[in-house]
Amino acid sequence: MLMQTIEEPHAAQLPPQAERLLKALQAPRGVWRTRSDIAATLGKNRLNPGDTAMLEMLAAQGVIEVQRVTDATPIGYRWEYRSK
């Protein structure tokens, strides 16, 4: 009889960049995090366009949640993310 390990459904399908982003969001599970927070966790000054595209992909797959929050910055809003 062969034993199989059960992994999370997304674990084998995500590119390394998406895995890093997901791990950054899972550290404080359930906490909403800004792009700046995520970048700092990854040791970056800010997220690059590839990172934000990966966040969009993770949200589209239902792995993470995303919300747009109104704020007082010149742009008028910020994006926040959290793992499910």
C-alpha positions in Angstrom: 0.0 0.0 0.0 1.4 3.4 -1.0 1.2 6.3 1.3 0.5 9.7 -0.1 1.1 13.0 1.5 -1.8 15.5 1.3 -0.8 19.0 0.5 -2.8 22.2 0.3 -4.4 22.3 -3.1 -2.5 25.4 -4.2 0.9 24.4 -2.9 2.1 22.5 -6.0 0.5 24.9 -8.5 1.9 28.2 -7.5 5.0 29.8 -8.9 7.8 30.6 -6.3 7.0 34.3 -6.3 3.4 33.6 -5.4 4.4 31.2 -2.7 6.6 33.9 -1.1 3.7 36.4 -1.2 1.3 33.8 0.3 3.8 33.0 3.1 4.2 36.7 3.9 0.4 36.9 4.2 0.1 33.8 6.3 2.5 34.9 9.0 -0.1 37.1 10.8 -3.1 34.9 9.8 -6.3 36.8 9.3 -4.7 40.2 9.6 -5.2 42.7 6.7 -1.9 43.8 5.3 -1.0 46.7 2.9 1.3 46.3 0.0 4.0 48.2 2.0 3.6 45.7 4.9 4.0 42.8 2.5 7.0 44.3 0.8 8.7 44.9 4.2 8.1 41.3 5.2 9.8 40.2 1.9 12.7 42.6 2.6 11.8 45.0 -0.2 11.0 48.7 -0.3 7.9 48.1 -2.4 6.2 45.5 -4.5 6.9 45.3 -8.2 4.3 44.9 -10.9 4.9 41.1 -11.0 4.2 40.9 -7.2 0.9 42.8 -7.6 -0.1 40.6 -10.5 0.6 37.5 -8.3 -1.6 39.0 -5.5 -4.4 39.4 -8.1 -3.9 35.8 -9.2 -4.0 34.5 -5.6 -7.2 36.5 -5.0 -8.8 35.2 -8.3 -8.0 31.7 -7.2 -9.7 32.4 -3.8 -6.5 31.7 -1.8 -6.4 35.3 -0.4 -8.9 38.1 0.2 -8.4 41.6 -1.1 -10.2 44.9 -0.2 -9.9 48.5 -1.3 -9.8 50.9 1.6 -10.5 54.6 1.3 -7.8 56.8 2.9 -6.4 60.4 3.0 -3.5 59.8 0.5 -3.5 61.7 -2.8 -4.7 58.6 -4.7 -7.5 58.2 -2.2 -7.3 54.5 -1.4 -5.1 51.6 -0.6 -5.2 47.8 -1.2 -5.2 45.4 1.7 -4.7 41.6 1.6 -5.1 38.7 4.0 -4.8 34.9 3.7 -7.9 32.8 4.2 
